[in-house]
Amino acid sequence: MPSYILQFNADTPKEEQEKVKKSVLDKGGKILHEYALMGGFSFELPADHIQTLDAFPCVQNVEADSAVSTQ
């Protein structure tokens, strides 16, 4: 399953964040890590379900997770 990173809008209430996480889990996904400082989380989700997150106005950005290097 592909991995993604999701970032919420800065003013997103905790209740709305939980709805998005529940949607990921309900569609067969898995929460991998929560990022408190940036207001988001990483997760795995079948690729054919990723577009369903566009329905949440509190989602600022979703991008594929990838390795980052400094070299």
PDB file of N, CA, C and O in Angstrom:
ATOM      1  N   MET A   1       0.849  -1.179   0.000  1.00  0.00           N
ATOM      2  CA  MET A   1       0.000   0.000   0.000  1.00  0.00           C
ATOM      3  C   MET A   1       0.893   1.240   0.000  1.00  0.00           C
ATOM      4  O   MET A   1       1.880   1.284   0.734  1.00  0.00           O
ATOM      5  N   PRO A   2       0.566   2.237  -0.803  1.00  0.00           N
ATOM      6  CA  PRO A   2       1.360   3.470  -0.825  1.00  0.00           C
ATOM      7  C   PRO A   2       1.239   4.253   0.488  1.00  0.00           C
ATOM      8  O   PRO A   2       0.218   4.183   1.172  1.00  0.00           O
ATOM      9  N   SER A   3       2.289   4.994   0.827  1.00  0.00           N
ATOM     10  CA  SER A   3       2.303   5.849   2.017  1.00  0.00           C
ATOM     11  C   SER A   3       2.151   7.303   1.611  1.00  0.00           C
ATOM     12  O   SER A   3       2.631   7.721   0.557  1.00  0.00           O
ATOM     13  N   TYR A   4       1.477   8.070   2.458  1.00  0.00           N
ATOM     14  CA  TYR A   4       1.211   9.482   2.202  1.00  0.00           C
ATOM     15  C   TYR A   4       1.429  10.292   3.472  1.00  0.00           C
ATOM     16  O   TYR A   4       1.463   9.746   4.575  1.00  0.00           O
ATOM     17  N   ILE A   5       1.577  11.601   3.301  1.00  0.00           N
ATOM     18  CA  ILE A   5       1.603  12.545   4.414  1.00  0.00           C
ATOM     19  C   ILE A   5       0.486  13.547   4.179  1.00  0.00           C
ATOM     20  O   ILE A   5       0.358  14.106   3.090  1.00  0.00           O
ATOM     21  N   LEU A   6      -0.320  13.768   5.208  1.00  0.00           N
ATOM     22  CA  LEU A   6      -1.441  14.702   5.134  1.00  0.00           C
ATOM     23  C   LEU A   6      -1.195  15.842   6.107  1.00  0.00           C
ATOM     24  O   LEU A   6      -0.746  15.622   7.232  1.00  0.00           O
ATOM     25  N   GLN A   7      -1.492  17.068   5.670  1.00  0.00           N
ATOM     26  CA  GLN A   7      -1.383  18.239   6.533  1.00  0.00           C
ATOM     27  C   GLN A   7      -2.738  18.920   6.598  1.00  0.00           C
ATOM     28  O   GLN A   7      -3.393  19.136   5.578  1.00  0.00           O
ATOM     29  N   PHE A   8      -3.154  19.261   7.835  1.00  0.00           N
ATOM     30  CA  PHE A   8      -4.414  19.966   8.048  1.00  0.00           C
ATOM     31  C   PHE A   8      -4.211  21.474   7.946  1.00  0.00           C
ATOM     32  O   PHE A   8      -3.096  21.970   8.109  1.00  0.00           O
ATOM     33  N   ASN A   9      -5.300  22.202   7.674  1.00  0.00           N
ATOM     34  CA  ASN A   9      -5.280  23.654   7.802  1.00  0.00           C
ATOM     35  C   ASN A   9      -4.964  23.988   9.253  1.00  0.00           C
ATOM     36  O   ASN A   9      -5.303  23.219  10.153  1.00  0.00           O
ATOM     37  N   ALA A  10      -4.324  25.117   9.488  1.00  0.00           N
ATOM     38  CA  ALA A  10      -3.846  25.482  10.821  1.00  0.00           C
ATOM     39  C   ALA A  10      -4.945  25.535  11.881  1.00  0.00           C
ATOM     40  O   ALA A  10      -4.689  25.213  13.041  1.00  0.00           O
ATOM     41  N   ASP A  11      -6.143  25.926  11.513  1.00  0.00           N
ATOM     42  CA  ASP A  11      -7.216  26.115  12.495  1.00  0.00           C
ATOM     43  C   ASP A  11      -8.169  24.918  12.598  1.00  0.00           C
ATOM     44  O   ASP A  11      -9.288  25.068  13.089  1.00  0.00           O
ATOM     45  N   THR A  12      -7.751  23.752  12.148  1.00  0.00           N
ATOM     46  CA  THR A  12      -8.632  22.583  12.129  1.00  0.00           C
ATOM     47  C   THR A  12      -8.848  22.040  13.539  1.00  0.00           C
ATOM     48  O   THR A  12      -7.886  21.679  14.219  1.00  0.00           O
ATOM     49  N   PRO A  13     -10.112  21.979  13.985  1.00  0.00           N
ATOM     50  CA  PRO A  13     -10.400  21.418  15.316  1.00  0.00           C
ATOM     51  C   PRO A  13     -10.047  19.929  15.387  1.00  0.00           C
ATOM     52  O   PRO A  13     -10.063  19.229  14.375  1.00  0.00           O
ATOM     53  N   LYS A  14      -9.733  19.467  16.578  1.00  0.00           N
ATOM     54  CA  LYS A  14      -9.368  18.069  16.807  1.00  0.00           C
ATOM     55  C   LYS A  14     -10.461  17.120  16.316  1.00  0.00           C
ATOM     56  O   LYS A  14     -10.158  16.047  15.794  1.00  0.00           O
ATOM     57  N   GLU A  15     -11.733  17.506  16.480  1.00  0.00           N
ATOM     58  CA  GLU A  15     -12.849  16.648  16.064  1.00  0.00           C
ATOM     59  C   GLU A  15     -12.818  16.400  14.551  1.00  0.00           C
ATOM     60  O   GLU A  15     -13.082  15.288  14.095  1.00  0.00           O
ATOM     61  N   GLU A  16     -12.496  17.438  13.782  1.00  0.00           N
ATOM     62  CA  GLU A  16     -12.416  17.297  12.323  1.00  0.00           C
ATOM     63  C   GLU A  16     -11.225  16.423  11.926  1.00  0.00           C
ATOM     64  O   GLU A  16     -11.314  15.626  10.993  1.00  0.00           O
ATOM     65  N   GLN A  17     -10.119  16.579  12.638  1.00  0.00           N
ATOM     66  CA  GLN A  17      -8.947  15.744  12.369  1.00  0.00           C
ATOM     67  C   GLN A  17      -9.281  14.270  12.600  1.00  0.00           C
ATOM     68  O   GLN A  17      -8.867  13.407  11.826  1.00  0.00           O
ATOM     69  N   GLU A  18     -10.023  13.991  13.657  1.00  0.00           N
ATOM     70  CA  GLU A  18     -10.400  12.610  13.966  1.00  0.00           C
ATOM     71  C   GLU A  18     -11.308  12.025  12.887  1.00  0.00           C
ATOM     72  O   GLU A  18     -11.220  10.833  12.591  1.00  0.00           O
ATOM     73  N   LYS A  19     -12.177  12.842  12.296  1.00  0.00           N
ATOM     74  CA  LYS A  19     -13.047  12.368  11.208  1.00  0.00           C
ATOM     75  C   LYS A  19     -12.221  11.924  10.000  1.00  0.00           C
ATOM     76  O   LYS A  19     -12.524  10.910   9.371  1.00  0.00           O
ATOM     77  N   VAL A  20     -11.178  12.689   9.685  1.00  0.00           N
ATOM     78  CA  VAL A  20     -10.319  12.343   8.547  1.00  0.00           C
ATOM     79  C   VAL A  20      -9.571  11.044   8.842  1.00  0.00           C
ATOM     80  O   VAL A  20      -9.488  10.165   7.983  1.00  0.00           O
ATOM     81  N   LYS A  21      -9.028  10.922  10.049  1.00  0.00           N
ATOM     82  CA  LYS A  21      -8.317   9.696  10.421  1.00  0.00           C
ATOM     83  C   LYS A  21      -9.249   8.493  10.365  1.00  0.00           C
ATOM     84  O   LYS A  21      -8.855   7.426   9.894  1.00  0.00           O
ATOM     85  N   LYS A  22     -10.472   8.654  10.837  1.00  0.00           N
ATOM     86  CA  LYS A  22     -11.452   7.563  10.798  1.00  0.00           C
ATOM     87  C   LYS A  22     -11.741   7.164   9.355  1.00  0.00           C
ATOM     88  O   LYS A  22     -11.886   5.978   9.057  1.00  0.00           O
ATOM     89  N   SER A  23     -11.826   8.138   8.466  1.00  0.00           N
ATOM     90  CA  SER A  23     -12.062   7.849   7.054  1.00  0.00           C
ATOM     91  C   SER A  23     -10.930   6.999   6.475  1.00  0.00           C
ATOM     92  O   SER A  23     -11.180   6.057   5.723  1.00  0.00           O
ATOM     93  N   VAL A  24      -9.694   7.333   6.825  1.00  0.00           N
ATOM     94  CA  VAL A  24      -8.542   6.552   6.363  1.00  0.00           C
ATOM     95  C   VAL A  24      -8.659   5.108   6.857  1.00  0.00           C
ATOM     96  O   VAL A  24      -8.475   4.166   6.087  1.00  0.00           O
ATOM     97  N   LEU A  25      -8.964   4.945   8.136  1.00  0.00           N
ATOM     98  CA  LEU A  25      -9.074   3.603   8.710  1.00  0.00           C
ATOM     99  C   LEU A  25     -10.242   2.828   8.114  1.00  0.00           C
ATOM    100  O   LEU A  25     -10.122   1.633   7.843  1.00  0.00           O
ATOM    101  N   ASP A  26     -11.368   3.500   7.911  1.00  0.00           N
ATOM    102  CA  ASP A  26     -12.563   2.852   7.350  1.00  0.00           C
ATOM    103  C   ASP A  26     -12.337   2.346   5.927  1.00  0.00           C
ATOM    104  O   ASP A  26     -13.007   1.415   5.481  1.00  0.00           O
ATOM    105  N   LYS A  27     -11.397   2.960   5.221  1.00  0.00           N
ATOM    106  CA  LYS A  27     -11.127   2.568   3.833  1.00  0.00           C
ATOM    107  C   LYS A  27      -9.962   1.584   3.731  1.00  0.00           C
ATOM    108  O   LYS A  27      -9.412   1.370   2.651  1.00  0.00           O
ATOM    109  N   GLY A  28      -9.594   0.990   4.864  1.00  0.00           N
ATOM    110  CA  GLY A  28      -8.542  -0.028   4.861  1.00  0.00           C
ATOM    111  C   GLY A  28      -7.148   0.511   5.059  1.00  0.00           C
ATOM    112  O   GLY A  28      -6.171  -0.214   4.867  1.00  0.00           O
ATOM    113  N   GLY A  29      -7.034   1.783   5.443  1.00  0.00           N
ATOM    114  CA  GLY A  29      -5.729   2.394   5.649  1.00  0.00           C
ATOM    115  C   GLY A  29      -5.190   2.164   7.043  1.00  0.00           C
ATOM    116  O   GLY A  29      -5.835   1.536   7.883  1.00  0.00           O
ATOM    117  N   LYS A  30      -3.998   2.682   7.275  1.00  0.00           N
ATOM    118  CA  LYS A  30      -3.318   2.533   8.556  1.00  0.00           C
ATOM    119  C   LYS A  30      -2.597   3.840   8.873  1.00  0.00           C
ATOM    120  O   LYS A  30      -1.848   4.353   8.041  1.00  0.00           O
ATOM    121  N   ILE A  31      -2.821   4.384  10.076  1.00  0.00           N
ATOM    122  CA  ILE A  31      -2.110   5.585  10.521  1.00  0.00           C
ATOM    123  C   ILE A  31      -0.713   5.150  10.962  1.00  0.00           C
ATOM    124  O   ILE A  31      -0.574   4.243  11.782  1.00  0.00           O
ATOM    125  N   LEU A  32       0.314   5.793  10.420  1.00  0.00           N
ATOM    126  CA  LEU A  32       1.691   5.418  10.737  1.00  0.00           C
ATOM    127  C   LEU A  32       2.310   6.307  11.801  1.00  0.00           C
ATOM    128  O   LEU A  32       2.982   5.814  12.707  1.00  0.00           O
ATOM    129  N   HIS A  33       2.090   7.615  11.700  1.00  0.00           N
ATOM    130  CA  HIS A  33       2.701   8.563  12.637  1.00  0.00           C
ATOM    131  C   HIS A  33       1.905   9.858  12.630  1.00  0.00           C
ATOM    132  O   HIS A  33       1.407  10.287  11.589  1.00  0.00           O
ATOM    133  N   GLU A  34       1.790  10.480  13.805  1.00  0.00           N
ATOM    134  CA  GLU A  34       1.122  11.782  13.887  1.00  0.00           C
ATOM    135  C   GLU A  34       2.169  12.867  14.089  1.00  0.00           C
ATOM    136  O   GLU A  34       3.107  12.695  14.867  1.00  0.00           O
ATOM    137  N   TYR A  35       2.007  13.985  13.386  1.00  0.00           N
ATOM    138  CA  TYR A  35       2.939  15.109  13.452  1.00  0.00           C
ATOM    139  C   TYR A  35       2.252  16.293  14.119  1.00  0.00           C
ATOM    140  O   TYR A  35       1.526  17.043  13.467  1.00  0.00           O
ATOM    141  N   ALA A  36       2.479  16.458  15.418  1.00  0.00           N
ATOM    142  CA  ALA A  36       1.814  17.508  16.182  1.00  0.00           C
ATOM    143  C   ALA A  36       2.250  18.903  15.729  1.00  0.00           C
ATOM    144  O   ALA A  36       1.418  19.804  15.624  1.00  0.00           O
ATOM    145  N   LEU A  37       3.530  19.089  15.461  1.00  0.00           N
ATOM    146  CA  LEU A  37       4.021  20.421  15.101  1.00  0.00           C
ATOM    147  C   LEU A  37       3.476  20.917  13.771  1.00  0.00           C
ATOM    148  O   LEU A  37       3.157  22.099  13.636  1.00  0.00           O
ATOM    149  N   MET A  38       3.366  20.036  12.795  1.00  0.00           N
ATOM    150  CA  MET A  38       2.865  20.480  11.492  1.00  0.00           C
ATOM    151  C   MET A  38       1.366  20.270  11.344  1.00  0.00           C
ATOM    152  O   MET A  38       0.768  20.718  10.365  1.00  0.00           O
ATOM    153  N   GLY A  39       0.752  19.587  12.315  1.00  0.00           N
ATOM    154  CA  GLY A  39      -0.688  19.361  12.244  1.00  0.00           C
ATOM    155  C   GLY A  39      -1.067  18.398  11.146  1.00  0.00           C
ATOM    156  O   GLY A  39      -1.767  18.766  10.202  1.00  0.00           O
ATOM    157  N   GLY A  40      -0.608  17.167  11.263  1.00  0.00           N
ATOM    158  CA  GLY A  40      -0.928  16.176  10.249  1.00  0.00           C
ATOM    159  C   GLY A  40      -0.513  14.789  10.672  1.00  0.00           C
ATOM    160  O   GLY A  40      -0.211  14.548  11.841  1.00  0.00           O
ATOM    161  N   PHE A  41      -0.497  13.870   9.713  1.00  0.00           N
ATOM    162  CA  PHE A  41      -0.106  12.498   9.999  1.00  0.00           C
ATOM    163  C   PHE A  41       0.334  11.796   8.725  1.00  0.00           C
ATOM    164  O   PHE A  41       0.004  12.215   7.616  1.00  0.00           O
ATOM    165  N   SER A  42       1.088  10.718   8.908  1.00  0.00           N
ATOM    166  CA  SER A  42       1.444   9.864   7.775  1.00  0.00           C
ATOM    167  C   SER A  42       0.581   8.619   7.857  1.00  0.00           C
ATOM    168  O   SER A  42       0.170   8.194   8.937  1.00  0.00           O
ATOM    169  N   PHE A  43       0.315   8.043   6.690  1.00  0.00           N
ATOM    170  CA  PHE A  43      -0.595   6.904   6.652  1.00  0.00           C
ATOM    171  C   PHE A  43      -0.390   6.096   5.387  1.00  0.00           C
ATOM    172  O   PHE A  43       0.203   6.565   4.416  1.00  0.00           O
ATOM    173  N   GLU A  44      -0.891   4.876   5.416  1.00  0.00           N
ATOM    174  CA  GLU A  44      -0.962   4.027   4.229  1.00  0.00           C
ATOM    175  C   GLU A  44      -2.424   3.927   3.843  1.00  0.00           C
ATOM    176  O   GLU A  44      -3.297   3.847   4.707  1.00  0.00           O
ATOM    177  N   LEU A  45      -2.694   3.932   2.537  1.00  0.00           N
ATOM    178  CA  LEU A  45      -4.064   3.847   2.039  1.00  0.00           C
ATOM    179  C   LEU A  45      -4.022   3.305   0.616  1.00  0.00           C
ATOM    180  O   LEU A  45      -3.169   3.713  -0.172  1.00  0.00           O
ATOM    181  N   PRO A  46      -4.931   2.389   0.273  1.00  0.00           N
ATOM    182  CA  PRO A  46      -4.974   1.944  -1.121  1.00  0.00           C
ATOM    183  C   PRO A  46      -5.107   3.150  -2.058  1.00  0.00           C
ATOM    184  O   PRO A  46      -5.903   4.054  -1.805  1.00  0.00           O
ATOM    185  N   ALA A  47      -4.333   3.155  -3.123  1.00  0.00           N
ATOM    186  CA  ALA A  47      -4.273   4.302  -4.036  1.00  0.00           C
ATOM    187  C   ALA A  47      -5.633   4.704  -4.590  1.00  0.00           C
ATOM    188  O   ALA A  47      -5.862   5.883  -4.862  1.00  0.00           O
ATOM    189  N   ASP A  48      -6.535   3.750  -4.760  1.00  0.00           N
ATOM    190  CA  ASP A  48      -7.841   4.091  -5.331  1.00  0.00           C
ATOM    191  C   ASP A  48      -8.749   4.827  -4.352  1.00  0.00           C
ATOM    192  O   ASP A  48      -9.843   5.242  -4.733  1.00  0.00           O
ATOM    193  N   HIS A  49      -8.321   4.999  -3.094  1.00  0.00           N
ATOM    194  CA  HIS A  49      -9.133   5.722  -2.111  1.00  0.00           C
ATOM    195  C   HIS A  49      -8.577   7.108  -1.770  1.00  0.00           C
ATOM    196  O   HIS A  49      -9.227   7.866  -1.049  1.00  0.00           O
ATOM    197  N   ILE A  50      -7.407   7.445  -2.267  1.00  0.00           N
ATOM    198  CA  ILE A  50      -6.759   8.698  -1.860  1.00  0.00           C
ATOM    199  C   ILE A  50      -7.585   9.930  -2.224  1.00  0.00           C
ATOM    200  O   ILE A  50      -7.567  10.909  -1.479  1.00  0.00           O
ATOM    201  N   GLN A  51      -8.301   9.912  -3.334  1.00  0.00           N
ATOM    202  CA  GLN A  51      -9.094  11.073  -3.758  1.00  0.00           C
ATOM    203  C   GLN A  51     -10.251  11.371  -2.809  1.00  0.00           C
ATOM    204  O   GLN A  51     -10.764  12.490  -2.802  1.00  0.00           O
ATOM    205  N   THR A  52     -10.674  10.387  -2.006  1.00  0.00           N
ATOM    206  CA  THR A  52     -11.789  10.618  -1.081  1.00  0.00           C
ATOM    207  C   THR A  52     -11.440  11.657  -0.019  1.00  0.00           C
ATOM    208  O   THR A  52     -12.338  12.256   0.572  1.00  0.00           O
ATOM    209  N   LEU A  53     -10.162  11.877   0.229  1.00  0.00           N
ATOM    210  CA  LEU A  53      -9.756  12.862   1.233  1.00  0.00           C
ATOM    211  C   LEU A  53      -9.974  14.293   0.752  1.00  0.00           C
ATOM    212  O   LEU A  53      -9.983  15.222   1.560  1.00  0.00           O
ATOM    213  N   ASP A  54     -10.150  14.480  -0.549  1.00  0.00           N
ATOM    214  CA  ASP A  54     -10.434  15.813  -1.094  1.00  0.00           C
ATOM    215  C   ASP A  54     -11.772  16.358  -0.602  1.00  0.00           C
ATOM    216  O   ASP A  54     -12.005  17.565  -0.659  1.00  0.00           O
ATOM    217  N   ALA A  55     -12.642  15.491  -0.124  1.00  0.00           N
ATOM    218  CA  ALA A  55     -13.965  15.913   0.344  1.00  0.00           C
ATOM    219  C   ALA A  55     -13.898  16.653   1.679  1.00  0.00           C
ATOM    220  O   ALA A  55     -14.881  17.273   2.086  1.00  0.00           O
ATOM    221  N   PHE A  56     -12.769  16.599   2.359  1.00  0.00           N
ATOM    222  CA  PHE A  56     -12.631  17.253   3.658  1.00  0.00           C
ATOM    223  C   PHE A  56     -12.007  18.638   3.476  1.00  0.00           C
ATOM    224  O   PHE A  56     -10.840  18.737   3.094  1.00  0.00           O
ATOM    225  N   PRO A  57     -12.763  19.712   3.743  1.00  0.00           N
ATOM    226  CA  PRO A  57     -12.211  21.064   3.568  1.00  0.00           C
ATOM    227  C   PRO A  57     -11.065  21.385   4.524  1.00  0.00           C
ATOM    228  O   PRO A  57     -10.305  22.321   4.278  1.00  0.00           O
ATOM    229  N   CYS A  58     -10.929  20.626   5.606  1.00  0.00           N
ATOM    230  CA  CYS A  58      -9.866  20.886   6.581  1.00  0.00           C
ATOM    231  C   CYS A  58      -8.506  20.358   6.127  1.00  0.00           C
ATOM    232  O   CYS A  58      -7.490  20.656   6.756  1.00  0.00           O
ATOM    233  N   VAL A  59      -8.473  19.579   5.043  1.00  0.00           N
ATOM    234  CA  VAL A  59      -7.214  19.019   4.543  1.00  0.00           C
ATOM    235  C   VAL A  59      -6.537  20.046   3.638  1.00  0.00           C
ATOM    236  O   VAL A  59      -7.075  20.430   2.599  1.00  0.00           O
ATOM    237  N   GLN A  60      -5.356  20.478   4.050  1.00  0.00           N
ATOM    238  CA  GLN A  60      -4.604  21.458   3.265  1.00  0.00           C
ATOM    239  C   GLN A  60      -3.819  20.788   2.146  1.00  0.00           C
ATOM    240  O   GLN A  60      -3.765  21.297   1.026  1.00  0.00           O
ATOM    241  N   ASN A  61      -3.205  19.636   2.454  1.00  0.00           N
ATOM    242  CA  ASN A  61      -2.306  19.022   1.487  1.00  0.00           C
ATOM    243  C   ASN A  61      -2.169  17.527   1.760  1.00  0.00           C
ATOM    244  O   ASN A  61      -2.135  17.099   2.914  1.00  0.00           O
ATOM    245  N   VAL A  62      -2.091  16.742   0.697  1.00  0.00           N
ATOM    246  CA  VAL A  62      -1.767  15.314   0.780  1.00  0.00           C
ATOM    247  C   VAL A  62      -0.717  15.040  -0.287  1.00  0.00           C
ATOM    248  O   VAL A  62      -0.895  15.394  -1.452  1.00  0.00           O
ATOM    249  N   GLU A  63       0.373  14.412   0.119  1.00  0.00           N
ATOM    250  CA  GLU A  63       1.409  14.079  -0.857  1.00  0.00           C
ATOM    251  C   GLU A  63       1.984  12.704  -0.559  1.00  0.00           C
ATOM    252  O   GLU A  63       1.929  12.221   0.572  1.00  0.00           O
ATOM    253  N   ALA A  64       2.527  12.094  -1.574  1.00  0.00           N
ATOM    254  CA  ALA A  64       3.154  10.785  -1.409  1.00  0.00           C
ATOM    255  C   ALA A  64       4.363  10.912  -0.494  1.00  0.00           C
ATOM    256  O   ALA A  64       5.160  11.840  -0.630  1.00  0.00           O
ATOM    257  N   ASP A  65       4.492   9.986   0.429  1.00  0.00           N
ATOM    258  CA  ASP A  65       5.640   9.953   1.327  1.00  0.00           C
ATOM    259  C   ASP A  65       6.831   9.407   0.546  1.00  0.00           C
ATOM    260  O   ASP A  65       6.685   8.486  -0.258  1.00  0.00           O
ATOM    261  N   SER A  66       7.994   9.974   0.783  1.00  0.00           N
ATOM    262  CA  SER A  66       9.192   9.509   0.084  1.00  0.00           C
ATOM    263  C   SER A  66      10.419   9.746   0.947  1.00  0.00           C
ATOM    264  O   SER A  66      10.381  10.529   1.897  1.00  0.00           O
ATOM    265  N   ALA A  67      11.488   9.077   0.618  1.00  0.00           N
ATOM    266  CA  ALA A  67      12.746   9.249   1.341  1.00  0.00           C
ATOM    267  C   ALA A  67      13.341  10.609   1.008  1.00  0.00           C
ATOM    268  O   ALA A  67      13.254  11.085  -0.124  1.00  0.00           O
ATOM    269  N   VAL A  68      13.943  11.220   2.011  1.00  0.00           N
ATOM    270  CA  VAL A  68      14.593  12.520   1.841  1.00  0.00           C
ATOM    271  C   VAL A  68      16.053  12.360   2.238  1.00  0.00           C
ATOM    272  O   VAL A  68      16.361  11.765   3.271  1.00  0.00           O
ATOM    273  N   SER A  69      16.954  12.892   1.412  1.00  0.00           N
ATOM    274  CA  SER A  69      18.371  12.823   1.760  1.00  0.00           C
ATOM    275  C   SER A  69      19.011  14.192   1.585  1.00  0.00           C
ATOM    276  O   SER A  69      18.481  15.060   0.892  1.00  0.00           O
ATOM    277  N   THR A  70      20.150  14.364   2.221  1.00  0.00           N
ATOM    278  CA  THR A  70      20.869  15.633   2.125  1.00  0.00           C
ATOM    279  C   THR A  70      22.038  15.545   1.156  1.00  0.00           C
ATOM    280  O   THR A  70      22.745  16.532   0.954  1.00  0.00           O
ATOM    281  N   GLN A  71      22.248  14.414   0.570  1.00  0.00           N
ATOM    282  CA  GLN A  71      23.376  14.219  -0.343  1.00  0.00           C
ATOM    283  C   GLN A  71      22.905  14.020  -1.750  1.00  0.00           C
ATOM    284  O   GLN A  71      23.721  13.840  -2.655  1.00  0.00           O
TER     285      GLN A  71
END
